[in-house]
Amino acid sequence: MLKQFSWPYQIMAVICIVILTGFMRQPDALLQELQATIEKGEETKWQSLMAEAELQPYAKAIMEAYIKMKYSEGLQAEGPMSATNSYYLGLGALDDLSQQLAKTKGFRYMMCADLASFPKSSVKNTEGCWQLSGEVEWQSATQVRVYFTNPVTAWQSVLLLQRTGLFSWQVSGVELPIEEMLAAYAKQLKA
């Protein structure tokens, strides 16, 4: 097909294909960079990749809901004194725990929607969301959604990526299956 065009157009077509291929590979490259950063525990590099994402307040809100659910369940099971004590201890640890979830140590738990087991259990699986392998869906030339599936629960979480330059990307946010997470935690409390 390229033989129909003169050599300058052939060169331009090849250059455009190479640029387009590089353009389309950038979200995958960011995911690989995120995974390498998590494995190495490089917090300063992590902050540059997550500059736009407000993960800590998001994680804090979910963890606060967990604490309130535990308090409500504790009132019935343990009594008001023990439940209140547990509630305030949980609130005291909330900021530190939500900061850890937004950093390299807890990000896999966040993407797998498994906040309730952090930090008391180690990474449970070596596939799917635990390895940050997901399906990339382009929303526009500047926005990408990466879908991760937890292999145990089959819940789907979304990592939102935003273009910051011609070939540079950053994480701009996450979407978690909040209703499913809260229902599973309520079930866990009752067990």
Backbone as a ProteinNet text record, in pm:
[ID]
protein_1_A
[PRIMARY]
MLKQFSWPYQIMAVICIVILTGFMRQPDALLQELQATIEKGEETKWQSLMAEAELQPYAKAIMEAYIKMKYSEGLQAEGPMSATNSYYLGLGALDDLSQQLAKTKGFRYMMCADLASFPKSSVKNTEGCWQLSGEVEWQSATQVRVYFTNPVTAWQSVLLLQRTGLFSWQVSGVELPIEEMLAAYAKQLKA
[TERTIARY]
81.6	0	86.1	197.6	284.1	353.6	361.7	428.5	353.3	225.8	147.4	193.2	254.4	294.7	443.3	480.4	621.9	696.3	828.1	909.1	890.9	872.7	852.3	724.7	619.6	494.8	507.9	587.7	612.5	685	785.1	858.7	766.9	684.6	589.3	490.4	445.4	351.6	416.6	541.2	612.8	634.8	673.7	694	563.5	452.7	322.1	283.6	311.2	279.3	362.6	490.8	578.4	531.5	498.5	451.4	319.2	228.8	99.7	115.8	207.1	232.9	288	382.8	436.3	330	244.4	134.5	39.6	8.1	-87	-26.6	104.2	170.3	193.4	175.7	210.3	131	1.2	-68.2	-13.5	19.8	79.1	215.2	290.8	422.1	406.8	303.2	279.7	243.3	162.5	127.6	251.8	339.7	464.1	551.1	552.1	629.7	570.5	437.7	372.2	409.1	404	435.1	580.4	672.2	813.1	834.8	765.4	777.5	723.9	614.1	557.7	655.3	709.6	800.4	927.6	974.3	1095.2	1064.5	937.4	897.8	948.6	961	1011.9	900.1	890.4	780.8	791	911.6	923.3	880.8	920.1	875.5	724.7	675.6	532.3	452.4	500.1	429.6	424	528.1	526.7	429.4	413.2	319.6	174.4	154.3	19.6	-17.8	50.2	34.6	-109.9	-185.1	-322.2	-423.4	-388.1	-483.3	-495.1	-614.7	-643.2	-687.1	-594	-628	-647.9	-572.1	-577.8	-715.5	-777.1	-912	-1016	-999	-1090.1	-1078.5	-954.6	-931.2	-979.1	-959.4	-1000.6	-1152.7	-1225.9	-1372.3	-1422.2	-1360.3	-1401.7	-1368.9	-1248	-1207.9	-1293.6	-1333.6	-1420.8	-1557.5	-1606.2	-1731.9	-1716.6	-1603	-1576.8	-1578.7	-1515.6	-1509.6	-1649.4	-1729.8	-1866.9	-1951.6	-1930.6	-2004	-1962.4	-1832.8	-1783.8	-1837.5	-1845.1	-1899.3	-2045.9	-2123	-2264.3	-2281.9	-2201.3	-2208.4	-2158.9	-2055.4	-1999.6	-2095	-2178.7	-2278.5	-2371.7	-2410	-2501.4	-2430.7	-2307.5	-2238.6	-2158.2	-2087.4	-1994.5	-2043	-2135.5	-2181.4	-2121.6	-2180.3	-2139.2	-1996.9	-1950.4	-1817.6	-1707.9	-1712.3	-1612.8	-1621.3	-1742.5	-1761.5	-1709.7	-1735.4	-1688.5	-1536.3	-1477.2	-1331.6	-1270.9	-1327.4	-1280.1	-1297.8	-1408.9	-1437.2	-1331.2	-1300	-1202.4	-1060	-1028.4	-898.6	-888	-996	-998.8	-984.7	-1054.3	-1042.9	-901.7	-836.2	-699.1	-601.4	-626.5	-537.3	-578.8	-690.1	-747.6	-655.8	-598.2	-511.9	-390.2	-324.9	-205.5	-239.1	-347.3	-386.8	-424.6	-499.7	-539.6	-419.5	-320.6	-198	-121.3	-115.5	-46	-115.8	-249.3	-324.2	-298.6	-273.6	-249.6	-104.7	-19.5	121.8	152.1	279.1	319.5	280.2	280.7	252.1	107.7	12.6	-127.3	-200.5	-131.9	-202.3	-264.1	-195.4	-252.7	-381.2	-385.4	-507.8	-620.3	-585.3	-687.2	-738.7	-649.6	-693.3	-767.5	-745.1	-818.8	-943.2	-969.8	-1086.9	-1086.1	-969.2	-953.3	-896.9	-957.6	-908.9	-925.1	-1023.6	-1051.2	-939.9	-864.4	-759.4	-622.5	-614	-486.1	-471.8	-360.8	-229.9	-204.5	-307.8	-284.8	-256.1	-281.7	-248.8	-155.3	-80.3	11.5	-64	4.1	-58	-104.9	-233.2	-297.1	-275.2	-252.4	-254.5	-146.2	-111.2	-8.8	-65.8	-194	-254	-354.8	-401.1	-504.5	-463.5	-551.7	-529.2	-407.8	-370.4	-254.8	-125.6	-122	-3.6	-24.7	-129.9	-164.7	-174.3	-234.2	-259.4	-409.3	-441.7	-581.5	-606.9	-732	-773.5	-778.4	-709.8	-702.2	-815.3	-888.2	-995.4	-974	-959.7	-939.1	-1071.9	-1077.8	-1196.4	-1183.7	-1063	-1031	-880.4	-828.5	-683.9	-606	-676	-607.6	-650.9	-748.1	-797.2	-810.5	-765.2	-771.7	-824.6	-905.8	-953.9	-892.9	-835.3	-778.4	-862.6	-922.8	-1010.8	-931.5	-941.6	-877.2	-986	-964.9	-1060	-991.2	-1054.2	-1002.2	-1031.8	-929.7	-953.3	-1034.7	-1040.1	-1113.6	-1260.3	-1286.7	-1423.2	-1489.9	-1411.8	-1458.3	-1508.2	-1473.3	-1507.7	-1417.5	-1473.7	-1395.6	-1368.7	-1241.9	-1203.6	-1139.7	-1136.1	-1089.7	-980.7	-873.8	-766.4	-779.2	-789	-805.1	-669.4	-633.9	-507.2	-534	-448.7	-463.7	-332	-339.8	-220	-173.3	-43.8	12.7	108.7	142.9	231.6	213.5	290.7	272.9	291	394.3	418.7	425.3	362.7	366.2	224.1	207.9	78.8	93.4	-17.4	-23	-156.1	-157.7	-282.7	-366	-491.8	-578.4	-685	-702.5	-801.3	-829.6	-917	-960.5	-1111.8	-1171.8	-1312.7	-1318.8	-1377.2	-1385.4	-1530.9	-1556.3	-1693.4	-1737.6	-1768.5	-1795.4	-1909.1	-2020.6	-2136.2	-2102	-2031	-1993	-1895.4	-1802.3	-1704.6	-1772.7	-1866.1	-1935.8	-2024.9	-2091.2	-2175.5	-2090.9	-1975.7	-1888.3	-1834.1	-1802	-1750.6	-1860.1	-1982.8	-2094.7	-2115.5	-2104.8	-2119.1	-2006	-1885.5	-1770.2	-1786.9	-1844.6	-1866.7	-1968.8	-2069	-2174.2	-2130.7	-2025.6	-1978.7	-1902.7
-119.2	0	125.8	124	241.2	267.3	168.9	184.9	284.4	308.1	402.1	545.9	573.3	708	728.4	852.1	882.1	866.9	858.4	828	926.3	1057.4	1143.5	1107.5	1070.9	1033.5	898.2	810.4	681.6	701.4	788.7	817.7	881.3	976.1	1040.3	939.3	845.8	744.1	654.6	614.4	530.2	605.5	732.1	814.4	828	851.1	862.8	731.9	619.5	489.6	467.4	502.9	486.8	577	701.1	794.8	747.1	702.2	653.4	530.2	441.3	322.3	362.1	455.7	505.5	573.9	648.4	718.3	618.5	509.3	410.4	322.2	309.4	224.7	294.2	423.6	497.9	456.1	432.5	385.5	252.2	160.6	33.4	56.7	150.1	181.6	241	323.9	380.2	270.4	174.2	63.4	-16.3	-39.9	-111.3	-28.7	102.8	190	193	193	186.9	57.8	-52.9	-181.5	-185.3	-135.6	-134.4	-43.1	69.1	162.8	101.7	28.1	-39.4	-145	-224.7	-331.4	-277	-161.3	-100.9	-12.7	25.4	110.6	253.2	305.4	440.3	543.2	597.6	690.1	823.8	874.2	1003.2	989.6	882.2	858.4	833.8	764.7	736.3	866.3	963.4	1091.7	1162.1	1152.3	1218.2	1148.8	1018.7	945.4	965.7	998.1	1009.7	1154.4	1249.8	1390.8	1439.6	1399.5	1447.8	1366.9	1247.4	1158.7	1195.2	1201.5	1227.1	1095.6	1004.2	871.4	867.3	945.1	940	978.7	1088.9	1119.1	1013.1	955	850.5	727.2	684.4	569.2	599.7	722.7	761.3	752.8	797.2	791.7	647.9	558.8	418.5	355.4	380.9	324.3	380.1	506.1	563.8	495	462.5	387.7	250.3	185.6	56.5	70.6	175.2	196.9	219.4	296.1	322.1	196	112.9	-13.2	-103.5	-107.5	-190	-137.2	-6.4	53.7	14	23.5	-13.2	-159.8	-245.4	-388.4	-414	-340.4	-356.4	-314	-213.5	-169.8	-284.5	-361.7	-472.2	-593.3	-618.4	-739.8	-722.6	-610	-593	-496	-410.9	-308.8	-172.9	-67.9	68.1	105.6	59.8	99.2	43.9	-83.3	-147.1	-95.5	-78	-30.2	112	197.7	335.7	340.7	260	253.1	208.6	106.3	56.2	160.9	233.3	337.3	446.7	495.8	604.9	558	433.8	379.1	370.9	330.9	324.7	462.1	560	696.6	750.3	713.7	758.4	703	584.2	521.5	549.7	619.1	639.3	715.7	826.7	905.9	826.5	760.2	683.5	569.5	499.8	387.2	432.4	542.2	590.3	643.4	699.9	742.9	622.8	516.6	395.4	333.6	337.5	282.8	362.1	490.9	575.8	571.6	499.4	490.1	351	326.8	200.9	77.8	90.1	-25.1	-75.2	14.9	-25.9	-11	35.1	62.3	-62.5	-176.2	-299.4	-337.5	-315.2	-343.8	-252.6	-127.8	-34.6	-77.4	-111.6	-148.4	-281.7	-365	-491.6	-478.7	-356.2	-329.2	-417.6	-434.1	-519.9	-438.6	-324.6	-235.3	-294.6	-379.3	-434.2	-526.5	-586.9	-678.2	-610.6	-482.8	-410.6	-355.2	-357.9	-412.7	-549.6	-613.7	-736.7	-859.6	-855.1	-971.4	-928.9	-1024.6	-995.4	-1007.2	-969.8	-977.6	-1120	-1132.2	-1262.2	-1341.1	-1273.4	-1340.6	-1282.9	-1354.4	-1305.9	-1282.5	-1258.3	-1233.9	-1121.9	-1078.5	-975.8	-844.4	-791.1	-660.1	-658.1	-771.2	-775.3	-748	-773.1	-745.7	-624.4	-550.6	-432.9	-465.2	-578.1	-611.3	-595.6	-505.1	-476.1	-448.3	-419.3	-389.9	-238.4	-190.1	-46.9	-9.1	95.2	147.8	297.5	339.8	481.7	555.5	661.6	746.6	862	913.5	1019.7	1014.7	1111.3	1114.2	1150.6	1201.4	1243.8	1166.8	1077	1002.9	854.5	774.5	628.7	571.3	467.8	392.4	252.8	207.7	72.9	-6.3	-116.2	-198.8	-314.7	-328.7	-438.7	-526.3	-656.2	-749.3	-826.9	-827.4	-905.5	-1052	-1137.8	-1277.9	-1356.1	-1308.8	-1380.4	-1339.8	-1209.1	-1159.6	-1126.2	-1113.9	-1073.8	-929.3	-851	-709.6	-636.6	-532.7	-456.2	-316.4	-276	-141	-74.5	59.4	134.8	232.2	234.3	331.4	432.3	559.9	665.4	728.9	734.5	792.8	918.5	1018.1	1147.1	1181.2	1222.7	1265.2	1399.2	1411.3	1537.2	1599.9	1527.9	1575.4	1485.7	1507.1	1426.3	1277.5	1242.6	1101.6	1076.5	1159	1137	1131.2	1044.9	1019.9	1021.2	1047.1	1036.3	973	917.6	864.7	982	986.3	1097.4	1055.1	925.5	881.5	733.1	687.7	548.4	544.4	437.2	409.3	267.7	254.9	124.7	81.1	-49.2	-99.6	-82	40.5	76.9	-6.5	-17	-88.9	-234.9	-299.3	-438.8	-451.5	-356.4	-359.4	-345.1	-250.8	-229.2	-348.4	-406	-523.3	-641.7	-662	-773	-749.7	-624.9	-596.1	-616.9	-575.6	-596.5	-746.9	-825.1	-969.8	-1028.2	-976.6	-1021.3	-989	-874.9	-835.5	-925.4	-967.6	-1049.1	-1195	-1234.5	-1373.6	-1399.3
0	0	0	72.2	77.2	-56	-145.1	-274.2	-362.6	-332.7	-412.3	-390.7	-276.1	-240.3	-267.9	-288	-307.8	-175.7	-180	-62.3	53.1	32.4	150.1	227.5	153	219.8	290.2	232.5	296	429	430.5	553.5	656.9	612.7	705.8	761.8	678.7	726	830.4	806.9	903.3	1033.4	1025.3	1145.4	1222.8	1153.9	1221.4	1291.2	1226.3	1286.4	1411.8	1406	1523	1637.1	1606.6	1710.1	1768.5	1683.8	1731.5	1819.3	1782.9	1864.5	2001.1	2001.7	2128.5	2211.4	2146.8	2212.8	2279.9	2211.2	2262.2	2371.8	2378.5	2478.1	2611.2	2619.3	2739.5	2863.7	2858.2	2979.7	3031.6	2940.7	2983.3	3047.6	2991.7	3048.9	3188.9	3209.9	3343.2	3442.7	3402.3	3491.3	3530.3	3435.1	3465.9	3560.8	3539.8	3627.6	3768.2	3778.3	3909.6	3981.5	3909.8	3970.3	4018	3937.2	3976.8	4097	4100.6	4211.7	4340.5	4331.4	4448.8	4500.7	4410.6	4451.8	4516.8	4468.1	4525.1	4645.4	4663.1	4774.8	4762.9	4643.3	4618.7	4636.4	4755.6	4787	4712.5	4689.3	4619.7	4474.1	4409.8	4272.2	4269	4371.3	4382.4	4385.5	4462.3	4472.5	4337.8	4257.4	4126.2	4030.7	4043	3957.2	4000	4127.9	4182.7	4214.1	4155.1	4192.7	4188.7	4090.5	4076.4	4157	4194.3	4262.2	4409.4	4455.9	4597.6	4661.2	4674.1	4723.9	4874.6	4947.3	5093.8	5147.8	5104.4	5154.9	5116.2	4998.3	4951.6	5041.4	5066.3	5154.1	5295.8	5341.1	5475.3	5491.7	5391.1	5397.2	5404.4	5327.3	5329.7	5464.5	5513.6	5642.2	5756.3	5745.6	5847.6	5847.2	5728.2	5719	5784.2	5762.9	5827.7	5980	6031.1	6176.3	6232.8	6162.9	6209.3	6206.7	6104.3	6098.6	6214.1	6242.4	6352.8	6486	6499.8	6621.9	6640.4	6533.2	6540.3	6578.6	6518.3	6549.8	6692.3	6733.7	6867.7	6977.5	6949.5	7048.5	7085	6985.5	7009.2	7071.4	7027.5	7071.2	7199.6	7213.7	7324.8	7431.6	7395.2	7488.4	7454.7	7510.8	7472.5	7514	7628.7	7675.3	7584	7554.9	7469.5	7325.8	7275.4	7138.2	7121.9	7221.6	7216.6	7222	7306.6	7315.3	7182.7	7124.4	6995.5	6885.4	6890.6	6791.5	6795.9	6914.9	6925.1	6895.9	6927.1	6887.5	6734.9	6671.7	6525.2	6462.4	6518.3	6465.6	6482.7	6590.6	6614.1	6511.9	6463.2	6365.7	6221.6	6204.5	6071.4	5976.6	6020.7	5932.4	5887.3	5980	5945.9	5850.4	5876.6	5793	5652	5641.5	5509.1	5431.1	5498.6	5430.2	5377.9	5454.7	5409.6	5288.3	5286.9	5173.3	5045.8	5058.3	4942	4895.1	4965.4	4927.9	4873.7	4848.3	4784.9	4866.7	4997.5	5083.8	5070.1	5051.1	5050.4	4919	4814.9	4688.8	4627.4	4635	4578.9	4651.7	4782.2	4857.4	4810.1	4780.6	4733.8	4596.9	4505.4	4371.3	4368.9	4468.7	4477.2	4565	4611.1	4695.5	4819.8	4878.8	4996.7	5113.3	5139.9	5244	5382.8	5401.3	5534.2	5584	5493.7	5538.8	5548.7	5515.2	5525.8	5665.1	5729	5694.2	5754.2	5808.9	5885.1	5799.4	5669.8	5586.2	5473.7	5422.9	5313.3	5181.5	5073.6	4941.4	4919.2	4885.6	4883.5	4755.5	4647	4520	4430.1	4329.5	4237.5	4098.5	4089.1	3958.3	3968	3853.3	3846.6	3910.2	3991.6	4052.1	4142.8	4200.8	4290.6	4216.4	4086.9	4005.4	3915.1	3938.1	3858.6	3710.3	3679.7	3540	3516.5	3426.7	3401.2	3254.5	3225.3	3088.5	3069.6	2967.7	2939.1	2844.7	2882	2796.6	2779.3	2656.4	2626.8	2633.4	2713.2	2720	2619.7	2607.6	2511.9	2489.7	2416.2	2391.3	2517.1	2619.7	2742.4	2865.7	2853.3	2969.3	2937.8	3033	3019.6	3149.6	3137.5	3253.1	3245.2	3356.3	3361.9	3460.6	3412.6	3493.7	3553.2	3685.4	3756.2	3816.9	3814.9	3874.1	3984.4	4100.9	4212.1	4182.2	4176.2	4139.2	4242	4365.2	4469.7	4471.8	4471.5	4485.7	4353.3	4246.5	4113	4110.1	4210.8	4210.3	4113	4052.6	3957.2	4012.1	4007.9	4046.1	3925	3927.7	3811.8	3854.9	3779.6	3797.1	3684.5	3719.7	3620.3	3591.4	3463.6	3422.4	3339.9	3358.1	3290.1	3220.9	3094.9	3022.3	3076.5	3103	3152.4	3052.1	2948.2	2842.5	2722.6	2618.2	2497.5	2525.3	2603.6	2635	2784.9	2865.2	3010.9	3066.7	3165.7	3228.2	3379.6	3448.5	3594.2	3632.8	3751.9	3806.5	3853.9	3813.2	3854.2	3953.5	3975	4073	4062.7	4150.4	4150.1	4171	4127.4	4154.4	4209.9	4326.6	4392.3	4404.4	4415	4432.9	4579.2	4616.8	4755.9	4815.9	4745.4	4801.1	4831.6	4738.8	4759.4	4876.6	4885.9	4994.6	5130.2	5140.7	5267.5	5303.6	5203.2	5229	5275.3	5214.4	5255.4	5395.5	5429.9	5563.2	5668	5635.7	5728.8	5750.9	5645.4	5657	5741.8	5723.6	5800.2	5949	5979.9	6120.1	6187.6	6114	6170.5	6190	6117.6	6126.6	6254.8
[MASK]
+++++++++++++++++++++++++++++++++++++++++++++++++++++++++++++++++++++++++++++++++++++++++++++++++++++++++++++++++++++++++++++++++++++++++++++++++++++++++++++++++++++++++++++++++++++++++++++++

